[in-house]
Amino acid sequence: MKEFTHVINDPLGMHARPAGMLVKAVAPYASKVTVTAPTGTADARRLMALMKLAAKQGMELTITVEGDDEEKAAAELKAFLEANL
């Protein structure tokens, strides 16, 4: 299991566009990816679950990656979040 944190920098928080991009970024990986915010926990493959977190700017997210390709998935998702959210 790999775990890392990310603080949301986007002034609009995790709105529909970056949440949709995250769902697409997670899709190629076999690993289970979970996003935990102070408002709850969501499966990163489910757009509505991510939107329900209502993650705002400055909120810290904890991303947990579990599975066969967790090393690669965690590294690439961390880079994705830093560039897009």
DRENPA-3360 file (N, C-alpha, C; in nm, 2 decimals, always signed):
BEGIN
1 = MKEFTHVI = +0.08/-0.12/+0.00/+0.00/+0.00/+0.00/+0.09/+0.12/+0.00 ~ +0.06/+0.22/-0.09/+0.12/+0.35/-0.09/+0.02/+0.45/-0.06 ~ +0.08/+0.56/+0.01/-0.01/+0.66/+0.06/+0.07/+0.80/+0.05 ~ +0.00/+0.90/+0.01/+0.06/+1.03/+0.00/-0.05/+1.14/+0.02 ~ -0.01/+1.26/+0.06/-0.10/+1.37/+0.08/-0.09/+1.47/-0.03 ~ -0.19/+1.55/-0.05/-0.19/+1.66/-0.15/-0.28/+1.77/-0.10 ~ -0.23/+1.89/-0.10/-0.32/+2.00/-0.06/-0.37/+2.07/-0.19 ~ -0.50/+2.09/-0.19/-0.56/+2.14/-0.31/-0.52/+2.29/-0.33;
9 = NDPLGMHA = -0.47/+2.32/-0.45/-0.43/+2.46/-0.48/-0.52/+2.53/-0.57 ~ -0.61/+2.46/-0.64/-0.70/+2.52/-0.73/-0.80/+2.61/-0.65 ~ -0.82/+2.73/-0.69/-0.91/+2.82/-0.62/-1.05/+2.77/-0.61 ~ -1.09/+2.69/-0.71/-1.23/+2.64/-0.72/-1.24/+2.51/-0.65 ~ -1.13/+2.45/-0.60/-1.14/+2.32/-0.53/-1.15/+2.21/-0.63 ~ -1.20/+2.09/-0.59/-1.21/+1.98/-0.68/-1.35/+1.99/-0.74 ~ -1.36/+2.07/-0.85/-1.49/+2.08/-0.92/-1.49/+1.97/-1.03 ~ -1.60/+1.98/-1.11/-1.62/+1.87/-1.21/-1.51/+1.84/-1.30;
17 = RPAGMLVK = -1.44/+1.94/-1.36/-1.34/+1.92/-1.45/-1.22/+1.84/-1.39 ~ -1.15/+1.89/-1.28/-1.04/+1.81/-1.23/-1.08/+1.68/-1.17 ~ -1.20/+1.67/-1.12/-1.25/+1.54/-1.07/-1.26/+1.44/-1.19 ~ -1.32/+1.48/-1.30/-1.33/+1.40/-1.42/-1.19/+1.36/-1.47 ~ -1.10/+1.45/-1.47/-0.96/+1.42/-1.51/-0.90/+1.32/-1.42 ~ -0.92/+1.33/-1.29/-0.87/+1.23/-1.20/-0.92/+1.09/-1.22 ~ -1.05/+1.08/-1.25/-1.12/+0.95/-1.28/-1.05/+0.89/-1.40 ~ -1.02/+0.97/-1.50/-0.96/+0.93/-1.63/-0.81/+0.89/-1.60;
25 = AVAPYASK = -0.74/+0.96/-1.51/-0.60/+0.93/-1.48/-0.59/+0.80/-1.40 ~ -0.69/+0.77/-1.32/-0.69/+0.64/-1.24/-0.72/+0.52/-1.33 ~ -0.80/+0.54/-1.43/-0.86/+0.43/-1.51/-0.75/+0.32/-1.56 ~ -0.63/+0.36/-1.60/-0.54/+0.26/-1.66/-0.48/+0.17/-1.55 ~ -0.50/+0.20/-1.43/-0.43/+0.12/-1.32/-0.52/+0.01/-1.26 ~ -0.46/-0.10/-1.23/-0.53/-0.21/-1.17/-0.55/-0.18/-1.02 ~ -0.47/-0.10/-0.96/-0.48/-0.07/-0.82/-0.60/+0.00/-0.78 ~ -0.64/-0.02/-0.65/-0.76/+0.05/-0.60/-0.70/+0.19/-0.55;
33 = VTVTAPTG = -0.77/+0.29/-0.58/-0.72/+0.43/-0.54/-0.84/+0.49/-0.46 ~ -0.80/+0.53/-0.34/-0.90/+0.60/-0.25/-0.86/+0.74/-0.22 ~ -0.95/+0.83/-0.22/-0.92/+0.97/-0.18/-0.99/+1.00/-0.05 ~ -0.92/+1.04/+0.05/-0.98/+1.08/+0.18/-0.96/+1.23/+0.20 ~ -1.07/+1.29/+0.23/-1.07/+1.44/+0.27/-1.13/+1.45/+0.40 ~ -1.12/+1.57/+0.47/-1.19/+1.59/+0.60/-1.34/+1.57/+0.59 ~ -1.40/+1.57/+0.47/-1.54/+1.55/+0.45/-1.58/+1.41/+0.42 ~ -1.49/+1.32/+0.40/-1.52/+1.18/+0.37/-1.42/+1.11/+0.29;
41 = TADARRLM = -1.46/+0.99/+0.24/-1.37/+0.91/+0.16/-1.44/+0.87/+0.03 ~ -1.36/+0.86/-0.08/-1.42/+0.83/-0.21/-1.33/+0.74/-0.29 ~ -1.39/+0.65/-0.37/-1.32/+0.57/-0.47/-1.29/+0.66/-0.58 ~ -1.16/+0.67/-0.62/-1.12/+0.77/-0.72/-1.17/+0.73/-0.86 ~ -1.23/+0.62/-0.88/-1.29/+0.58/-1.01/-1.43/+0.63/-1.02 ~ -1.49/+0.69/-0.92/-1.63/+0.73/-0.92/-1.64/+0.88/-0.91 ~ -1.68/+0.94/-1.02/-1.69/+1.09/-1.03/-1.78/+1.15/-0.93 ~ -1.90/+1.09/-0.91/-2.00/+1.15/-0.82/-1.95/+1.13/-0.67;
49 = ALMKLAAK = -1.88/+1.03/-0.64/-1.82/+1.01/-0.51/-1.71/+1.12/-0.48 ~ -1.63/+1.15/-0.58/-1.53/+1.25/-0.57/-1.60/+1.39/-0.55 ~ -1.70/+1.42/-0.63/-1.77/+1.54/-0.62/-1.84/+1.56/-0.48 ~ -1.88/+1.45/-0.43/-1.95/+1.45/-0.30/-1.86/+1.50/-0.18 ~ -1.73/+1.48/-0.20/-1.63/+1.52/-0.10/-1.63/+1.67/-0.08 ~ -1.67/+1.75/-0.18/-1.68/+1.89/-0.18/-1.55/+1.95/-0.13 ~ -1.44/+1.90/-0.19/-1.30/+1.94/-0.15/-1.27/+2.08/-0.20 ~ -1.24/+2.17/-0.10/-1.21/+2.31/-0.13/-1.06/+2.34/-0.13;
57 = QGMELTIT = -1.02/+2.46/-0.18/-0.89/+2.50/-0.18/-0.83/+2.50/-0.04 ~ -0.71/+2.45/-0.03/-0.64/+2.44/+0.10/-0.67/+2.32/+0.18 ~ -0.76/+2.24/+0.14/-0.80/+2.11/+0.20/-0.69/+2.00/+0.17 ~ -0.65/+1.93/+0.27/-0.55/+1.82/+0.25/-0.62/+1.69/+0.21 ~ -0.58/+1.63/+0.10/-0.64/+1.50/+0.06/-0.53/+1.39/+0.09 ~ -0.57/+1.28/+0.13/-0.49/+1.16/+0.15/-0.52/+1.06/+0.04 ~ -0.43/+1.02/-0.04/-0.45/+0.93/-0.15/-0.39/+0.80/-0.12 ~ -0.47/+0.69/-0.12/-0.42/+0.56/-0.09/-0.43/+0.47/-0.21;
65 = VEGDDEEK = -0.32/+0.41/-0.25/-0.31/+0.32/-0.37/-0.27/+0.18/-0.32 ~ -0.36/+0.08/-0.36/-0.33/-0.05/-0.32/-0.35/-0.15/-0.44 ~ -0.25/-0.22/-0.47/-0.26/-0.32/-0.58/-0.12/-0.35/-0.64 ~ -0.13/-0.43/-0.75/-0.01/-0.48/-0.82/+0.08/-0.37/-0.88 ~ +0.01/-0.26/-0.93/+0.09/-0.15/-0.99/+0.09/-0.02/-0.90 ~ +0.09/-0.04/-0.77/+0.07/+0.07/-0.68/+0.19/+0.17/-0.68 ~ +0.31/+0.12/-0.70/+0.43/+0.21/-0.71/+0.42/+0.31/-0.82 ~ +0.39/+0.25/-0.94/+0.38/+0.34/-1.06/+0.26/+0.43/-1.05;
73 = AAAELKAF = +0.15/+0.37/-1.01/+0.02/+0.45/-1.00/+0.04/+0.57/-0.90 ~ +0.09/+0.54/-0.78/+0.11/+0.65/-0.68/+0.20/+0.76/-0.73 ~ +0.31/+0.72/-0.80/+0.40/+0.82/-0.85/+0.34/+0.91/-0.96 ~ +0.27/+0.84/-1.05/+0.21/+0.92/-1.16/+0.08/+1.00/-1.11 ~ +0.01/+0.95/-1.02/-0.11/+1.02/-0.96/-0.06/+1.14/-0.88 ~ +0.05/+1.13/-0.81/+0.10/+1.24/-0.73/+0.14/+1.35/-0.83 ~ +0.21/+1.32/-0.94/+0.25/+1.42/-1.04/+0.13/+1.48/-1.10 ~ +0.02/+1.40/-1.13/-0.10/+1.45/-1.19/-0.17/+1.55/-1.10;
81 = LEANL = -0.18/+1.52/-0.97/-0.25/+1.61/-0.88/-0.17/+1.74/-0.86 ~ -0.04/+1.73/-0.85/+0.04/+1.85/-0.84/+0.03/+1.94/-0.96 ~ +0.01/+1.88/-1.08/+0.00/+1.96/-1.20/-0.15/+2.02/-1.23 ~ -0.25/+1.95/-1.17/-0.38/+1.98/-1.21/-0.48/+2.02/-1.10 ~ -0.43/+2.00/-0.97/-0.53/+2.03/-0.86/-0.45/+2.10/-0.75;
% end
